[in-house]
């Protein structure tokens, strides 16, 4: 697993309080990991901070799963 | 009780009677205060009176860009914005039948839209901090209506609905959002009334007098305090019983 994926997973595990094994490629933050819409906003804020990138609102809305996040951040950073 | 040591508060309309009292009350409780308003001179005078922990942050609330920049400027000056008091407001009274689009829009822009922009601007750091206090100064008129104030009443009622919706969204993050709705308060604005006019107002108030700005500031201080952590989405009416809501 890439460095980006590890770091994203750590944030997701800490923020949503889920087990690391559940944070898989297709895991949806809301449907599978129990996030509410405000959690997803906070996750994006945490990603921005961790990776020193800016995620615009329209892009943030496309980040629905762990895989989406890793893909977006890998491309952005 | 009501110790705000270490908290930073941004207050709009701090050059006015009520805003100045709010700033003084929060400052006296230990908060660092950011004094915003359009007129620099009275802000500087208030900052000088308060001494330490007071910053002057001029802003024209009808300028959207300036409004968006204010939370960042406040955080840069004070370190953070833990408490936001949206107190600034304008009136442009007119009979509804004669009300122009401009009279409507300017009041909505300053009273309601700038409040929304400032709330939005402080939300991200408050979410991260898991602590925040938003206090929007509405008006009795927002609940009761008032002839000649269709625009003002709409803006003040709008603030209440907005405050409740924000309260819903962020309650789980330790952020509260509340409104304070003053009745008739003795300020430079109401000093212009004649004794006869004041008498007519007073008979409508069970307390038989106008309120003073310190009585509004006390309500704001409570809502800003750690003790009010479980109060959110509420409107605290401070009106001497003029409208019991």
Interface residues (C-beta under 8 A of the other chain):
Chain A: X38 X41 X42 X45
Chain B: X124 X127 X128 X169 X170 X172 X173
